[in-house]
Amino acid sequence: MTTNVLDLQRRLLALGFNPGTPDGIAGPRTKAAVRLFQISEGLTADGIAGPKTWERLRAKENAPQDSGAPFYMGTGAKLSAADFARLAASHGIEEAKIRAVNEVEAAGSGFYASGAVKCLYEPHIAWKMTSGKVRDALAAEGLAYAKWKAGAYPATSFVRIDLCTKIAGAEVAALSTSWGLGQIMGFNHEACSYPTAVAMVKDFALSEANQLEGMIRFIKANPAMFAALQRGDWAGFASRYNGPGYAANNYDSKLAAAYARHKKGA
């Protein structure tokens, strides 16, 4: 373990480029995160943190946080066959199972046409995430209320997210919203190995592959759910991922059918 690599990993995480859990080891995840940062900065994308990369990292650390672009704006980068193979190998999960989960449980696409990460702002979660004058200010704008309301969703969440960010800050807005392919709630960021909800969203904004990996990490954070996935117990998996009403929507049978199809096509 080296202090230099640990510092690098922590800086990357803070900027939304996920190298995995900071451990001081310059492994493939760290190199991939460096490469994505370099791409975002217009540097040579070799995955090596040389002097120019460090200069940009330090400049980012000292720069004002508001760049003008919303934290949820991304690249629109789609999943590829190579992404599925890489994620299966790195997480020790059969590729057909990852493909089945992505097909049934994911939102179909992780980005809107604008490049923004797919999202759904939840006012009842914003209520739980705030208190006092901040909660009162959100409630006055219809951005926070104590209980979930059926049908209380506009066509898009961006106006709500932007106004919540203005009133309560980006972290509250990110915590109170579900994001990406797996529609992972921001308050689950630690289960997905991110230090903050905003860091999770910024990483999701880089690619659908990052979104799917976040979804996998969320599953692995629940040992019983992960074990059910590994043994192909689709009812056991769906009951934990979708809740007790999974059977009403046939999630288990849909997952089983998708797995069988991808297994056959492997």
TAGITA-V98725 format. One record per residue. N is the residue number from 1. RES is the residue in one small letter. SS is DSSP state (alpha for helix, beta for strand, coil for the rest). PSI is psi in degrees with one decimal (* if undefined). BURIAL is 1 if it has 24 or more other C-alpha atoms within 12 Angstrom, else 0. Layout:
# TAGITA-V98725
n: <N | N>
res: <RES | RES>
ss: <SS | SS>
psi: <PSI | PSI>
burial: <BURIAL | BURIAL>
This chain:
# TAGITA-V98725
n: <1 | 2 | 3 | 4 | 5 | 6 | 7 | 8 | 9 | 10 | 11 | 12 | 13 | 14 | 15 | 16 | 17 | 18 | 19 | 20 | 21 | 22 | 23 | 24 | 25 | 26 | 27 | 28 | 29 | 30 | 31 | 32 | 33 | 34 | 35 | 36 | 37 | 38 | 39 | 40 | 41 | 42 | 43 | 44 | 45 | 46 | 47 | 48 | 49 | 50 | 51 | 52 | 53 | 54 | 55 | 56 | 57 | 58 | 59 | 60 | 61 | 62 | 63 | 64 | 65 | 66 | 67 | 68 | 69 | 70 | 71 | 72 | 73 | 74 | 75 | 76 | 77 | 78 | 79 | 80 | 81 | 82 | 83 | 84 | 85 | 86 | 87 | 88 | 89 | 90 | 91 | 92 | 93 | 94 | 95 | 96 | 97 | 98 | 99 | 100 | 101 | 102 | 103 | 104 | 105 | 106 | 107 | 108 | 109 | 110 | 111 | 112 | 113 | 114 | 115 | 116 | 117 | 118 | 119 | 120 | 121 | 122 | 123 | 124 | 125 | 126 | 127 | 128 | 129 | 130 | 131 | 132 | 133 | 134 | 135 | 136 | 137 | 138 | 139 | 140 | 141 | 142 | 143 | 144 | 145 | 146 | 147 | 148 | 149 | 150 | 151 | 152 | 153 | 154 | 155 | 156 | 157 | 158 | 159 | 160 | 161 | 162 | 163 | 164 | 165 | 166 | 167 | 168 | 169 | 170 | 171 | 172 | 173 | 174 | 175 | 176 | 177 | 178 | 179 | 180 | 181 | 182 | 183 | 184 | 185 | 186 | 187 | 188 | 189 | 190 | 191 | 192 | 193 | 194 | 195 | 196 | 197 | 198 | 199 | 200 | 201 | 202 | 203 | 204 | 205 | 206 | 207 | 208 | 209 | 210 | 211 | 212 | 213 | 214 | 215 | 216 | 217 | 218 | 219 | 220 | 221 | 222 | 223 | 224 | 225 | 226 | 227 | 228 | 229 | 230 | 231 | 232 | 233 | 234 | 235 | 236 | 237 | 238 | 239 | 240 | 241 | 242 | 243 | 244 | 245 | 246 | 247 | 248 | 249 | 250 | 251 | 252 | 253 | 254 | 255 | 256 | 257 | 258 | 259 | 260 | 261 | 262 | 263 | 264 | 265 | 266>
res: <m | t | t | n | v | l | d | l | q | r | r | l | l | a | l | g | f | n | p | g | t | p | d | g | i | a | g | p | r | t | k | a | a | v | r | l | f | q | i | s | e | g | l | t | a | d | g | i | a | g | p | k | t | w | e | r | l | r | a | k | e | n | a | p | q | d | s | g | a | p | f | y | m | g | t | g | a | k | l | s | a | a | d | f | a | r | l | a | a | s | h | g | i | e | e | a | k | i | r | a | v | n | e | v | e | a | a | g | s | g | f | y | a | s | g | a | v | k | c | l | y | e | p | h | i | a | w | k | m | t | s | g | k | v | r | d | a | l | a | a | e | g | l | a | y | a | k | w | k | a | g | a | y | p | a | t | s | f | v | r | i | d | l | c | t | k | i | a | g | a | e | v | a | a | l | s | t | s | w | g | l | g | q | i | m | g | f | n | h | e | a | c | s | y | p | t | a | v | a | m | v | k | d | f | a | l | s | e | a | n | q | l | e | g | m | i | r | f | i | k | a | n | p | a | m | f | a | a | l | q | r | g | d | w | a | g | f | a | s | r | y | n | g | p | g | y | a | a | n | n | y | d | s | k | l | a | a | a | y | a | r | h | k | k | g | a>
ss: <coil | coil | alpha | alpha | alpha | alpha | alpha | alpha | alpha | alpha | alpha | alpha | alpha | alpha | coil | coil | coil | coil | coil | coil | coil | coil | coil | coil | coil | coil | coil | alpha | alpha | alpha | alpha | alpha | alpha | alpha | alpha | alpha | alpha | alpha | alpha | alpha | alpha | coil | coil | coil | coil | coil | coil | coil | coil | coil | alpha | alpha | alpha | alpha | alpha | alpha | alpha | alpha | alpha | alpha | alpha | alpha | coil | coil | coil | coil | coil | coil | coil | coil | coil | coil | beta | coil | coil | coil | coil | coil | coil | coil | alpha | alpha | alpha | alpha | alpha | alpha | alpha | alpha | alpha | alpha | alpha | coil | coil | coil | alpha | alpha | alpha | alpha | alpha | alpha | alpha | alpha | alpha | alpha | alpha | coil | coil | coil | coil | coil | beta | coil | coil | coil | coil | beta | beta | coil | beta | beta | beta | coil | alpha | alpha | alpha | alpha | alpha | alpha | alpha | coil | coil | alpha | alpha | alpha | alpha | alpha | alpha | alpha | alpha | alpha | coil | coil | coil | coil | coil | coil | coil | coil | coil | coil | coil | coil | coil | coil | coil | coil | coil | alpha | alpha | alpha | alpha | alpha | alpha | alpha | alpha | alpha | alpha | alpha | coil | alpha | alpha | alpha | alpha | alpha | alpha | coil | beta | beta | beta | coil | coil | coil | coil | beta | beta | alpha | alpha | alpha | coil | coil | coil | coil | coil | coil | coil | coil | alpha | alpha | alpha | alpha | alpha | alpha | alpha | alpha | coil | coil | coil | alpha | alpha | alpha | alpha | alpha | alpha | alpha | alpha | alpha | alpha | alpha | alpha | alpha | coil | coil | alpha | alpha | alpha | alpha | alpha | alpha | alpha | alpha | coil | coil | coil | alpha | alpha | alpha | alpha | alpha | alpha | alpha | alpha | coil | coil | coil | coil | alpha | alpha | alpha | alpha | coil | alpha | alpha | alpha | alpha | alpha | alpha | alpha | alpha | alpha | alpha | alpha | alpha | alpha | alpha | alpha | coil>
psi: <137.8 | 142.5 | -35.9 | -44.8 | -39.0 | -42.5 | -43.2 | -48.1 | -41.1 | -38.2 | -42.8 | -44.6 | -43.5 | -27.4 | 0.3 | 12.2 | 104.7 | 112.3 | 11.4 | -173.2 | 124.5 | 120.2 | 2.1 | 7.9 | 124.5 | 72.1 | -173.2 | -32.6 | -40.9 | -43.4 | -40.5 | -39.5 | -41.0 | -44.0 | -41.8 | -39.5 | -43.6 | -40.9 | -43.8 | -23.7 | 1.9 | 23.3 | 168.3 | 121.3 | 77.5 | -2.4 | 7.9 | 125.8 | 80.9 | -172.1 | -42.0 | -39.2 | -43.6 | -37.7 | -43.8 | -38.6 | -44.2 | -35.3 | -39.8 | -39.7 | -35.6 | -5.3 | 155.4 | 144.1 | -27.6 | 101.9 | -5.7 | -26.6 | 135.5 | 147.6 | -16.5 | 0.9 | 134.9 | -160.7 | -24.0 | 11.2 | 124.0 | 161.3 | 146.9 | 167.6 | -36.3 | -34.0 | -45.1 | -44.0 | -42.9 | -45.7 | -37.7 | -45.0 | -43.6 | -26.1 | 0.3 | 38.8 | 139.4 | 132.8 | -38.9 | -32.4 | -40.3 | -42.0 | -38.4 | -45.6 | -42.4 | -40.2 | -42.9 | -42.2 | -20.0 | 166.3 | 6.1 | -43.4 | 143.6 | -7.1 | 151.1 | 169.1 | -27.3 | -14.9 | -6.1 | 146.0 | 135.4 | 140.1 | 160.4 | 111.4 | 134.6 | 101.5 | -33.6 | -25.0 | -39.5 | -34.9 | -44.1 | -29.0 | -7.7 | 174.1 | 172.0 | -139.8 | -32.9 | -47.1 | -42.2 | -40.9 | -39.9 | -43.0 | -36.5 | -25.3 | 6.3 | 19.2 | -3.9 | 132.3 | 160.2 | -33.3 | 148.3 | 142.1 | 125.4 | 136.9 | 10.4 | 45.0 | 129.6 | 175.8 | -38.3 | 160.2 | -2.4 | -39.4 | -43.0 | -45.6 | -44.6 | -40.3 | -38.3 | -41.3 | -41.9 | -38.2 | -47.8 | -9.6 | 157.6 | -35.3 | -41.9 | -43.8 | -41.9 | -39.9 | -32.0 | 11.2 | 147.1 | 145.8 | 143.6 | -165.8 | -45.0 | 1.7 | 54.9 | 126.2 | 141.4 | -30.7 | -6.9 | 15.7 | -37.6 | -36.8 | -26.4 | 7.8 | 33.6 | 142.8 | -27.7 | 164.7 | -38.7 | -40.3 | -39.0 | -47.8 | -41.1 | -36.2 | -42.2 | -32.2 | -16.2 | -32.0 | 156.8 | -28.9 | -42.1 | -37.1 | -43.7 | -37.6 | -38.7 | -39.7 | -41.4 | -42.9 | -36.1 | -42.7 | -44.2 | -23.6 | -16.0 | 97.3 | -38.7 | -38.6 | -44.0 | -41.7 | -39.4 | -40.4 | -45.6 | -35.7 | 2.1 | 25.4 | 86.8 | -32.9 | -43.1 | -39.1 | -49.3 | -36.0 | -29.3 | -34.3 | -39.5 | -12.8 | 179.2 | -18.4 | 14.2 | -37.4 | -30.5 | -28.5 | 7.8 | 33.3 | -39.3 | -43.5 | -33.5 | -41.9 | -43.1 | -42.7 | -42.0 | -41.5 | -46.2 | -40.5 | -44.9 | -33.2 | -41.5 | -34.6 | -3.6 | *>
burial: <0 | 0 | 0 | 0 | 1 | 0 | 1 | 1 | 1 | 1 | 1 | 1 | 1 | 1 | 1 | 1 | 1 | 1 | 1 | 1 | 1 | 1 | 0 | 0 | 0 | 1 | 0 | 0 | 1 | 1 | 1 | 1 | 1 | 1 | 1 | 1 | 1 | 1 | 0 | 1 | 0 | 0 | 0 | 0 | 0 | 0 | 1 | 1 | 1 | 0 | 0 | 0 | 1 | 1 | 0 | 1 | 1 | 0 | 0 | 0 | 0 | 0 | 0 | 0 | 0 | 0 | 0 | 0 | 0 | 1 | 1 | 1 | 1 | 1 | 1 | 1 | 1 | 1 | 1 | 0 | 0 | 0 | 0 | 1 | 0 | 0 | 1 | 1 | 0 | 0 | 0 | 0 | 1 | 1 | 1 | 1 | 1 | 1 | 1 | 1 | 1 | 1 | 1 | 1 | 1 | 1 | 1 | 0 | 1 | 1 | 1 | 1 | 0 | 0 | 1 | 1 | 1 | 1 | 1 | 1 | 1 | 1 | 1 | 1 | 1 | 1 | 1 | 1 | 1 | 1 | 0 | 0 | 0 | 1 | 1 | 0 | 0 | 1 | 1 | 0 | 0 | 1 | 1 | 1 | 1 | 0 | 0 | 0 | 0 | 0 | 0 | 0 | 0 | 0 | 0 | 0 | 1 | 1 | 0 | 1 | 1 | 1 | 1 | 1 | 1 | 0 | 1 | 1 | 1 | 1 | 1 | 1 | 1 | 1 | 1 | 1 | 1 | 1 | 1 | 1 | 1 | 1 | 1 | 1 | 1 | 1 | 1 | 1 | 1 | 1 | 1 | 1 | 1 | 1 | 1 | 1 | 1 | 1 | 1 | 1 | 1 | 1 | 1 | 1 | 1 | 1 | 1 | 1 | 1 | 1 | 1 | 1 | 1 | 1 | 1 | 1 | 1 | 1 | 1 | 1 | 0 | 0 | 0 | 0 | 1 | 1 | 0 | 1 | 1 | 1 | 0 | 1 | 0 | 1 | 1 | 1 | 1 | 1 | 1 | 1 | 1 | 1 | 0 | 0 | 0 | 0 | 0 | 0 | 0 | 0 | 1 | 1 | 1 | 1 | 1 | 1 | 0 | 1 | 1 | 0 | 0 | 0 | 0 | 0 | 0 | 0>
